[in-house]
Amino acid sequence: CVPEIWLCSSLLASVSGGKLPEAEVNIEVMYRPFLCHRKSKYGDILLVHHEGYFDNGTMFHSSRAQGDKQPMWFTLGIREAIQGWDKGLQDMCAGEKRKLVIPPALAYGKEGKGKIPPESTLTFIIEVLEIRNGPRSHESFQEMDLNDDWKLSKHEVKEYLRKEFERHGYPPNDTLHENMVEDIFAKEDENKDGFISSREFTYKHDEL
């Protein structure tokens, strides 16, 4: 569901590796629909299915076969996923499928992560199912900021999550919403004043 965009960083946390100036993502378009109403850009939320492979062809992850077998929402361009995804999934159409060959510097670098060994070149087959406006936009902040004080309270964020759940057909879940709000504030409330300021809300874009 859409509110999980705020939690995706725990699924695919970016790990900084040795960045090489010449590091590039090799992109192969496997399928692109004839009609394309919009193309993905930084700040958009993408719903994706993905498969990950090592250099030797061994699959290390498949969203269709593992976990809850559901596609994943993530925000493009703020390093919720590995850097190679941010570079390789721009200008995509809903329904498009790409093959990305990502060098270590744009993946998990010299450290590796979990089952990913250090200095691994990774191949991903990624299908974008849906593209939506992201939560980091100025418009989204204004929509969430119910009392127009240029900061978000826990109540305002909870209300936003509740509306998003209802909009996408999910029943409200107060306990889940409370837990998500706590998780969001732990990550986003930099100065720990109990509010997410407009700067804290959008600061990740400043690094792009």
C-alpha positions in Angstrom: 0.0 0.0 0.0 1.0 3.6 -0.6 1.8 4.6 3.0 4.6 2.0 3.0 6.7 4.3 0.9 7.9 5.7 4.2 9.0 2.3 5.3 10.7 1.1 2.2 14.0 2.3 3.3 14.1 -0.5 5.8 13.6 -3.0 3.0 16.3 -1.7 0.7 18.5 0.6 2.7 21.2 2.3 0.6 24.7 1.5 1.5 27.4 3.9 0.4 30.2 2.2 -1.5 33.3 3.5 -3.2 31.9 5.8 -5.8 33.7 5.8 -9.1 33.2 8.7 -11.5 32.8 6.3 -14.4 30.2 4.1 -12.7 27.1 3.8 -14.9 24.0 1.7 -15.0 23.6 -0.3 -18.1 19.9 0.0 -19.1 18.1 -2.4 -21.5 14.4 -1.7 -22.2 12.8 -5.1 -22.3 9.2 -3.9 -22.9 7.6 -0.4 -23.2 3.9 0.1 -23.8 2.7 1.9 -26.9 0.8 4.4 -24.8 2.7 6.3 -22.1 0.7 8.9 -20.2 3.6 10.0 -18.0 7.2 9.1 -17.4 8.9 8.6 -14.0 10.9 11.4 -12.5 12.7 12.1 -9.2 10.2 12.4 -6.4 7.6 10.1 -8.0 6.4 6.9 -6.2 6.8 3.8 -8.2 5.1 0.5 -7.7 7.5 -2.2 -8.9 8.0 -5.9 -9.2 11.7 -6.9 -9.3 14.1 -9.8 -9.6 17.8 -9.6 -8.6 20.6 -11.7 -10.0 24.3 -12.1 -9.3 26.8 -11.9 -12.1 26.7 -15.7 -12.5 23.0 -15.7 -13.1 21.9 -16.9 -9.7 18.7 -15.2 -8.5 19.0 -13.7 -5.0 15.6 -12.1 -4.8 12.2 -12.1 -6.5 9.3 -10.0 -5.3 6.9 -12.3 -7.1 8.2 -15.4 -5.4 9.4 -14.3 -2.0 7.9 -12.6 1.1 4.2 -11.6 0.6 4.8 -11.8 -3.2 3.4 -8.3 -3.6 5.0 -5.4 -5.6 6.8 -2.7 -3.6 6.3 1.1 -3.5 9.3 3.3 -3.3 10.2 6.9 -3.9 12.5 7.6 -6.9 15.5 9.8 -6.4 15.9 9.9 -2.6 18.0 6.8 -2.2 15.4 4.6 -0.6 16.7 1.9 -2.8 20.2 1.5 -4.2 21.6 4.4 -6.2 21.5 2.3 -9.4 17.7 2.1 -9.1 17.5 5.9 -8.8 19.6 6.3 -12.0 18.1 3.4 -13.9 14.4 3.9 -13.4 14.0 7.4 -14.6 11.8 8.2 -17.6 9.9 4.9 -17.4 6.3 4.4 -18.3 3.7 2.4 -16.3 3.9 -1.1 -17.6 7.5 -0.8 -18.8 10.1 -3.4 -17.9 13.9 -2.8 -17.8 17.0 -4.8 -17.2 19.5 -2.9 -15.1 23.2 -4.0 -14.7 24.4 -2.1 -11.7 28.1 -1.8 -10.8 29.1 -2.2 -7.1 29.6 1.6 -6.7 25.9 2.2 -7.4 24.8 -0.9 -5.5 26.2 -2.2 -2.2 29.8 -1.1 -2.7 32.8 -2.4 -0.8 30.8 -3.5 2.2 28.1 -5.7 0.6 24.8 -6.3 2.5 23.3 -9.5 3.8 23.6 -12.1 1.1 25.2 -9.6 -1.3 29.0 -10.0 -1.2 31.3 -7.0 -1.4 32.0 -5.6 -4.8 29.1 -7.3 -6.5 27.8 -6.3 -9.9 24.0 -6.9 -9.7 21.4 -7.3 -12.4 17.8 -6.4 -11.8 14.7 -7.1 -13.9 12.3 -4.4 -12.9 8.7 -3.8 -14.0 7.0 -0.6 -13.1 3.3 -1.2 -12.5 2.2 2.3 -11.4 3.6 5.8 -11.1 2.2 8.4 -8.7 3.1 11.8 -7.4 5.5 11.5 -4.5 5.1 12.6 -0.9 8.1 14.9 -1.0 6.5 17.6 -3.1 5.5 21.0 -1.9 1.9 20.2 -2.8 2.0 17.1 -0.7 3.3 19.0 2.3 0.5 21.6 2.0 -2.1 18.8 1.7 -0.8 17.2 5.0 -0.3 20.5 6.8 -3.9 20.9 8.0 -3.4 24.1 10.1 -0.9 25.8 7.6 1.8 26.3 10.2 4.5 24.9 7.9 5.2 21.9 10.1 3.6 18.5 10.5 2.4 17.2 13.8 2.0 13.5 14.6 -1.8 14.0 14.3 -1.5 15.5 10.8 0.7 12.7 9.6 -1.7 10.1 11.1 -4.6 11.7 9.4 -2.8 11.7 6.1 -2.0 7.9 6.5 -5.7 7.2 7.4 -6.9 9.0 4.3 -4.4 7.2 2.1 -5.4 3.9 3.5 -9.1 4.7 2.9 -8.4 6.1 -0.6 -6.8 2.8 -1.6 -9.5 0.6 -0.1 -7.8 -0.5 3.1 -9.6 -0.3 6.4 -8.2 2.2 9.0 -5.9 0.6 11.5 -5.1 2.9 14.4 -2.4 0.7 15.9 -0.6 0.3 12.6 -1.0 4.1 11.9 0.4 4.9 15.4 3.4 2.6 14.8 4.0 4.1 11.3 3.9 7.6 12.7 6.4 6.8 15.4 8.7 5.2 12.7 8.3 8.2 10.4 9.1 10.7 13.2 12.1 8.7 14.4 13.5 9.0 10.8 12.3 12.4 9.7 12.2 14.6 12.8 15.8 15.6 12.8 15.8 18.0 15.7 13.4 15.9 17.8 11.0 18.7 18.5 7.9 16.6 17.8 7.2 18.2 14.4 8.4 17.6 10.8 9.3 21.0 9.4 9.0 21.8 5.7 12.8 21.6 5.5 13.0 18.2 7.2 10.2 17.0 4.9 12.0 18.0 1.7 15.7 18.0 2.7 16.5 14.8 0.9 15.8 16.5 -2.4 18.5 19.1 -1.5 21.1 16.3 -1.8 20.3 15.5 -5.4 
